[in-house]
Amino acid sequence: MATNAVDETEATQATTDEKAVDTTKSDEVPETEVPGAAEDAQTKEESPSGVGQGAAAVVSAALGVVSLTGSWIGTVASARQNLVGQLETAQNAGVAQQIQAVYGDAWQTTALWGGLFALIALVVGVVTLARPAFGTPGRIQAPWIKSVAWAGVALGVIGLFLAVLKYTGVLLGLPSAS
């Protein structure tokens, strides 16, 4: 019986070892699946998400709106120019000269700032629209990004046009002093 007990113990250990081996084999993942998953993860990390292009498109549209409605910096620059005109105009200057120095220069300063915002909106919108041509081949820009960038370009063109008209006095020019 002693030999029989030893044989049973060895058989139990052998069966336990085989189960351990079987268990580890079932938990293994075939090697062909691991590199494919790693390549997918690398591709997702390397491919741009378009967040930057979307942000640029929104910035372009916002700058276009600012060029049309006016900005805080344009208002401050206009008020400053108004003050400078008041200080530099002599008391004995003609009415036309006083109007130009006090109001005309301030109006032109506002037009310059509006034109600057419009130009920046135009440039940012065009760069956003042109970006896919210099990016990853085959990567398509999201339609909403194109739409918002085109809106920024259109607002920039309108703002630039209005700024030129304001600066030259064609649009809402100064009244004549005579």
C-alpha positions, 0 to 999 in steps of 0.5 A: 500500500505504501507504493500505491499511496506514492503512485496516487500522490504522483498521479495527483501532482501530474494531473494538477500540473497538467491543469496548470498548463492548460489554464495558462494556455487558455489565458494566452492571447495569440501574438498576431492580435497584439501588434495589430492592436498596438498599431491601431493605438499608434494610428489613433495617437498620430492622426490629428483630431481636427480640434485645432482646425475647428478652433481656428475656424471659430476664431476666424468667424469671431474675429470677423464679427468683431471687425463688424461690430467694433472692439474694445481696443478700437473704442479705446484707441478712438477715444484716445485719438479724440483726446489727442485731437482736442489737445492739439487743436488750437483755439483759433483753428477753423471749424473744418480743422477742428472737426477733422482733428477731434472726430475724423481722426478718431473715426479713422482710428476705429476703421483701422482697428476694424480693418485689422480684425477683418484682415486677421479673420480673413487670414485665419479663415484662409489658412484653416481652409488651406490646411488640409492640402498640406496635411495627411493625404486622404484626410478629409476636413469636417464639413462644419469646420469648412462652413465656419471657416468660410463664414470667417472668410466672408465676414473678414472680407465684408469687414475689410471692405467696410473698414476701407469705406469708413477710413476713406470717408465714403461710408458715413463721412464727416459733415462739411463745415462750410 
